[in-house]
Amino acid sequence: MNNLIKNENVPELRFPGFEGNFKPYKLESVTEKIQDGTHFSPNILEIGKYKYITSRNIRNGYMDLNDVYYLSDKEHHNIYKRCNVQFNDVLMTKDGANTGNVCLNELEEEFSLLSSVAFIRSNNRIAINDYIYQYISSPIGQREINKVISGQAITRITLTKLRNFKFFFPTLPEQQKIAAFLSAVDKKIEKLTRKKELLQVYKKGVMQKIFSQEIRFNDDDGKAFPDWEEKKIRKFVISDKSGMKIGPFGSQLKKDTLVKDGYKVYGQENVFVKDFSLGARFITKEHFERLKSNELQPGDFIISTMGTIGKSCVVPDCIKKGIMDSHLIRLRLDKEIIYSGYLKQVFLLFEIQKQIKRYSVGGIMDGLSMGIINELKFNIPKSITEQRKIADFLSNIDKKIESVQTQLAQTQTFKKGLLQKMFV
């Protein structure tokens, strides 16, 4: 690709062999048809021959068909006479919270649309669907959409406004080149997304078998480990320096106690991303000494108590002196009974999250108390060695998932940059 000085009608990034300005066209002048679905409410079916696609089925870049309704033959044909969406047409959400979501139709079958979704079919003598799709999904295309819907109480794009969108188009060969290149990036994103999903499904299945003891590990000599036993969390939490079995909530800090540098205050943001370098809240040595019962140390097990309740992690060895804020609970574990890595995997179990949600309190926002944590119960191997084997095995799967997620995020960022530079 050539890097060019960007002017009004020339993109910053361009393939070799192409030159000249992109030309502005209203969308209606480069399309064969732009139409939305039915404005009436048909009788929907749980099962049927013809799918009924609404805004909830349109995501950025793909169709979500996990939750789809159906229509009778008669209802479908009445809608399809007016709205005959075809394979590879551009689908765009034009009403509601997801206004601007766009994808290509991947179904080679007839289906019906609700009015919240419009389809766009290019005039193939001037434009191609794939280029229009990539343009609308680009930051430039989305910016044009946001101009139309900004300030409205109900987000909506009318067909008239959609048809009058002005986009810049190169020649057909260059459109094809751009679309093919971005499509290849999309396929890589799709492949990584699928790989991540398969790893997550695999881990979920393995966890069910491990924690139901359908799968058991052996010791290094090939011998079976002792049986498991059910325990409540309070049975393996030791007293901390303040003499409490479970570390208390951190005090809610006021603005005048915070300083630019000092002792770190750790909160939910550190748990959610497992990164203890995040955050810019510090307290003085004086306040640290007063709140020292809330101090976090390497190996502490901490749990989020508000918002995304039950999210947990183990405090890493690299942590410096600091305290937790009021949205965390700290557990100091008896290392002879339980391995923190095993407990971390336990907190990912559906059954444990279900217990947490059942007993959480707090009105509008869920809240998690130390009393609830104390009473959580689950099966635990008597052998610390078996706990470590389980934790290490599942942690290795987590690392693979995180690695794929990193690749996925990098590829998505790469595409975002391309979309910003390849259109005008």
C-alpha positions in Angstrom: 0.0 0.0 0.0 1.0 3.6 -0.6 1.0 6.2 2.2 -0.3 9.4 0.7 -0.8 12.9 2.1 -4.5 13.0 2.8 -6.6 15.6 1.1 -10.3 16.0 0.7 -11.0 13.1 -1.7 -7.9 10.9 -1.5 -7.5 8.3 1.3 -4.4 8.2 3.5 -3.7 4.6 2.6 -4.1 3.2 -0.9 -3.1 0.2 -3.0 -0.4 0.7 -5.7 -1.6 1.4 -9.2 -4.6 3.5 -8.2 -4.8 7.2 -8.3 -7.3 10.1 -8.7 -9.9 11.3 -6.3 -12.7 9.3 -4.8 -16.1 10.6 -6.1 -19.0 11.6 -3.9 -22.3 9.8 -4.5 -25.6 9.7 -2.6 -26.2 6.1 -1.5 -29.4 5.9 -3.6 -27.4 6.7 -6.8 -25.1 3.7 -6.4 -27.7 1.2 -5.3 -30.4 -0.9 -7.0 -32.6 -1.0 -3.9 -32.8 0.3 -0.3 -35.7 -1.0 1.6 -36.7 -1.8 5.2 -38.9 -4.6 6.6 -42.5 -4.7 7.6 -44.0 -1.9 9.7 -46.8 -4.2 10.9 -46.6 -6.8 13.6 -46.9 -10.3 12.1 -47.7 -13.4 14.2 -44.4 -14.9 15.1 -43.7 -18.6 15.5 -41.1 -20.5 17.5 -40.6 -22.9 14.6 -41.2 -22.4 10.9 -39.7 -22.3 7.4 -39.0 -18.6 7.1 -36.8 -16.7 9.6 -38.0 -13.3 10.9 -34.9 -11.1 11.3 -35.0 -8.1 13.6 -32.5 -5.6 15.0 -31.4 -8.0 17.7 -30.1 -10.4 15.0 -27.8 -7.8 13.4 -24.4 -7.3 15.0 -21.4 -5.4 13.7 -19.9 -7.8 11.1 -22.2 -10.8 11.5 -25.8 -12.1 11.9 -26.6 -13.5 15.3 -29.0 -16.4 14.7 -28.9 -17.9 18.2 -32.3 -16.4 19.0 -34.6 -16.1 15.9 -38.3 -16.2 15.3 -40.2 -17.5 12.3 -43.2 -16.6 10.2 -45.9 -18.6 8.4 -45.7 -18.9 4.6 -48.4 -16.4 4.1 -47.0 -13.7 6.4 -43.5 -14.1 4.9 -44.6 -13.8 1.3 -46.6 -10.7 2.0 -43.5 -9.1 3.5 -41.1 -10.5 0.9 -43.0 -9.0 -2.0 -41.9 -5.6 -0.9 -38.7 -6.4 0.9 -36.9 -9.2 -1.1 -33.6 -9.3 0.7 -31.0 -11.4 -1.1 -27.7 -13.1 -0.3 -24.8 -10.7 0.3 -27.1 -7.6 0.6 -26.0 -5.2 3.2 -28.1 -5.3 6.3 -28.2 -2.3 8.7 -30.1 -1.6 11.9 -32.0 1.7 11.4 -34.0 1.9 14.6 -33.3 1.5 18.3 -30.3 1.2 20.6 -28.3 -0.8 17.9 -28.8 1.8 15.1 -25.9 1.7 12.8 -25.0 -2.0 13.3 -24.2 -3.4 9.8 -23.3 -6.7 8.3 -23.6 -8.7 5.0 -26.5 -11.1 4.6 -24.9 -14.6 4.9 -28.1 -16.6 4.3 -28.9 -18.0 0.9 -32.5 -18.5 1.8 -35.5 -16.2 1.9 -36.4 -14.5 5.1 -38.5 -11.6 6.4 -37.3 -8.3 7.9 -38.8 -6.1 10.5 -38.8 -2.4 9.9 -35.9 -1.9 12.3 -33.6 -3.4 9.7 -33.0 -2.2 6.1 -31.2 -3.9 3.3 -29.0 -2.1 0.8 -28.3 -3.7 -2.7 -25.7 -2.1 -4.8 -25.9 -1.2 -8.5 -23.1 -3.5 -9.6 -22.2 -1.2 -12.5 -21.1 1.5 -10.0 -20.5 -0.1 -6.6 -20.3 -3.5 -4.8 -22.1 -4.5 -1.6 -18.8 -5.5 0.2 -17.4 -2.0 -0.3 -20.6 -0.3 1.0 -20.6 -2.6 4.0 -17.0 -1.8 4.9 -17.6 1.9 4.4 -20.6 2.0 6.6 -18.8 0.0 9.3 -15.8 2.3 9.2 -15.3 5.2 11.7 -16.1 7.6 8.8 -19.3 5.8 7.9 -20.4 5.5 11.6 -19.6 9.2 12.1 -22.1 10.1 9.3 -24.7 7.9 10.9 -24.2 9.5 14.3 -24.6 12.9 12.8 -28.1 11.9 11.7 -29.2 10.3 15.0 -27.5 12.6 17.5 -29.8 14.5 19.7 -32.9 12.4 19.0 -34.8 10.9 21.9 -35.4 7.7 19.9 -32.5 6.7 17.7 -33.8 6.2 14.2 -32.6 6.6 10.6 -35.4 6.9 8.0 -35.1 5.4 4.6 -35.0 8.9 3.1 -32.0 9.8 5.3 -30.3 6.5 4.5 -30.7 7.0 0.7 -29.3 10.5 1.0 -26.1 9.5 2.8 -23.2 10.8 0.8 -20.2 8.5 0.6 -17.0 8.6 -1.5 -16.4 5.8 -4.0 -13.3 4.9 -6.1 -13.5 2.9 -9.3 -15.0 -0.6 -9.2 -11.6 -2.3 -9.5 -10.3 -0.3 -6.5 -13.5 -1.0 -4.5 -13.0 -4.7 -5.2 -9.4 -4.5 -4.1 -10.3 -2.7 -0.8 -13.2 -5.0 -0.1 -11.2 -8.2 -0.7 -8.4 -7.1 1.5 -10.7 -6.1 4.4 -12.7 -9.3 3.9 -9.4 -11.3 4.5 -8.9 -9.4 7.7 -12.5 -10.1 8.7 -12.0 -13.8 8.1 -9.0 -13.8 10.4 -11.1 -12.0 13.1 -13.8 -14.6 12.5 -11.3 -17.5 12.8 -9.9 -16.1 16.0 -13.3 -15.5 17.5 -14.3 -19.0 16.7 -11.1 -20.4 18.2 -11.7 -18.5 21.4 -15.3 -19.7 21.6 -14.3 -23.3 21.1 -11.7 -23.0 23.8 -14.3 -21.5 26.1 -16.7 -24.4 25.4 -13.9 -26.9 25.9 -13.0 -25.4 29.2 -16.6 -25.3 30.4 -17.0 -29.0 29.5 -13.8 -30.0 31.2 -14.6 -28.1 34.3 -18.0 -29.8 34.6 -16.2 -33.2 34.4 -13.4 -32.3 36.8 -15.6 -30.7 39.5 -18.2 -33.6 39.3 -15.2 -35.9 39.7 -15.9 -37.7 36.5 -12.3 -36.9 35.6 -9.7 -37.4 38.3 -5.9 -36.7 38.4 -3.4 -39.2 39.8 -0.2 -38.4 41.8 3.2 -38.6 40.2 3.4 -42.3 41.0 0.1 -42.9 39.2 -1.8 -43.5 42.4 -5.3 -42.1 43.1 -5.6 -39.1 45.4 -7.9 -39.2 48.5 -11.6 -38.6 48.1 -12.9 -35.0 48.0 -15.0 -33.4 50.8 -17.6 -30.6 50.9 -16.5 -27.5 52.8 -17.7 -24.0 53.4 -15.2 -21.2 52.7 -15.1 -20.2 56.3 -13.5 -23.6 57.1 -10.2 -22.7 55.3 -9.8 -18.9 55.9 -7.3 -18.1 58.7 -7.3 -15.0 60.9 -5.6 -11.9 59.5 -3.7 -9.4 61.6 -6.8 -7.8 62.9 -8.0 -11.2 64.1 -10.9 -11.4 61.6 -11.5 -14.6 59.7 -12.2 -12.6 56.5 -10.6 -9.3 55.8 -13.0 -6.4 56.1 -14.2 -4.0 53.5 -11.8 -1.2 52.8 -12.9 2.1 54.1 -14.7 4.4 51.7 -12.0 7.1 50.9 -12.9 10.7 50.8 -11.4 13.0 48.2 -9.3 14.9 50.8 -7.5 11.7 51.8 -6.2 11.0 48.3 -2.8 12.3 47.1 -0.8 12.2 43.9 1.7 9.7 45.1 1.9 7.4 48.1 0.4 4.1 49.1 -1.8 2.5 46.4 -5.5 1.9 46.7 -6.6 -1.2 44.8 -10.2 -1.7 43.6 -12.5 -3.6 41.2 -10.6 -2.4 38.2 -7.6 -4.4 39.3 -9.7 -7.6 39.8 -11.5 -7.3 36.4 -8.3 -7.2 34.4 -5.9 -8.9 36.8 -3.5 -5.9 36.4 -2.3 -4.4 39.6 -0.4 -1.6 37.9 -3.8 0.1 37.0 -5.3 2.9 39.0 -4.1 6.3 40.1 -5.4 6.5 43.6 -3.0 6.9 46.5 -3.2 7.7 50.2 -0.6 9.1 52.6 1.4 6.9 55.0 -0.7 8.2 57.9 -3.9 7.0 56.3 -2.3 3.7 55.3 -1.3 3.0 58.9 -4.8 3.8 60.1 -6.4 1.5 57.4 -3.7 -1.2 57.6 -6.2 -3.9 58.4 -7.3 -3.5 54.7 -3.8 -4.1 53.4 -3.4 -6.5 50.5 -0.5 -8.9 50.4 0.7 -11.4 47.8 -1.4 -14.5 47.8 -4.5 -12.8 49.2 -7.7 -13.9 47.4 -9.9 -10.9 46.6 -13.5 -10.8 45.4 -15.5 -8.0 43.9 -18.6 -7.1 46.0 -20.5 -4.7 43.8 -21.5 -4.5 40.1 -20.0 -7.6 38.6 -20.1 -9.5 41.9 -18.1 -12.6 42.5 -15.3 -11.6 40.1 -12.1 -12.8 41.8 -8.3 -13.0 41.5 -5.2 -13.8 43.5 -3.0 -10.9 44.5 0.3 -11.3 42.6 3.8 -11.4 44.2 4.8 -8.1 42.5 2.3 -6.1 44.5 3.6 -3.1 46.5 2.1 -1.9 49.8 -1.5 -0.9 49.4 -5.0 -1.3 50.6 -8.2 -2.4 49.1 -11.2 -0.1 48.7 -14.8 -0.7 49.9 -15.8 -2.8 46.8 -13.5 -5.7 47.6 -13.4 -8.6 50.1 -10.1 -10.2 51.0 -9.6 -13.8 52.0 -6.3 -15.0 53.7 -6.3 -18.7 53.0 -5.0 -21.6 55.0 -2.4 -22.9 52.5 -2.4 -26.3 54.1 -6.1 -26.8 53.2 -6.6 -24.9 50.0 -4.6 -23.7 47.0 -5.6 -20.2 45.9 -5.4 -21.2 42.2 -7.9 -23.9 42.8 -10.3 -21.4 44.6 -9.9 -19.1 41.6 -11.3 -21.8 39.3 -14.0 -22.6 41.8 -15.3 -19.0 41.6 -15.7 -19.5 37.8 -18.1 -22.4 38.3 -21.7 -21.7 37.3 -22.9 -23.3 40.6 -20.9 -20.9 42.7 -22.0 -17.9 40.7 -25.5 -19.1 41.1 -25.1 -19.3 44.9 -23.6 -15.8 44.9 -26.5 -14.3 42.9 -29.1 -16.1 45.0 -27.9 -14.6 48.2 -26.6 -11.2 47.0 -28.2 -8.1 48.4 -28.4 -4.4 47.7 -31.5 -3.2 45.8 -30.7 -1.6 42.4 -27.0 -2.8 42.4 -26.2 -6.3 43.6 -24.1 -6.5 46.7 -22.0 -9.2 48.2 -21.3 -9.5 51.9 -18.7 -11.4 53.9 -21.5 -13.5 55.4 -22.5 -14.7 52.0 -18.9 -15.6 51.1 -18.5 -17.4 54.4 -21.4 -19.7 53.6 -20.5 -20.7 50.0 -19.8 -24.4 49.9 -18.3 -26.7 47.3 -16.3 -29.9 46.9 -12.6 -29.7 47.5 -9.8 -32.3 47.0 -8.2 -33.3 50.3 -4.8 -33.3 48.6 -3.2 -29.9 47.9 -1.2 -31.6 45.1 -4.5 -32.6 43.3 -5.8 -29.1 43.8 -2.6 -27.7 42.1 -2.9 -30.2 39.2 -6.5 -29.1 38.6 -5.6 -25.4 38.8 -2.6 -25.7 36.6 -4.5 -27.7 34.0 -7.4 -25.2 33.8 -5.0 -22.2 34.1 -3.2 -23.4 31.0 -6.5 -23.4 29.1 -7.1 -19.8 30.4 -3.7 -18.8 29.1 -4.6 -20.1 25.6 -7.9 -18.3 25.7 -6.1 -15.0 26.8 -3.5 -15.5 24.0 -6.2 -15.8 21.4 -8.1 -12.9 22.9 -4.9 -10.8 22.6 -4.5 -11.8 18.9 -8.1 -11.0 18.3 -7.9 -7.5 19.9 -4.7 -6.8 17.9 -6.4 -7.8 14.6 -9.5 -5.8 15.5 -7.3 -2.7 16.2 -5.4 -3.3 13.0 -8.7 -3.3 11.0 -10.0 -0.2 12.8 -6.8 1.6 11.7 -7.3 0.4 8.1 -10.9 1.6 8.1 -9.9 5.0 9.3 -7.3 5.4 6.5 -8.8 3.7 3.5 -11.9 5.8 3.1 -12.6 9.5 2.8 
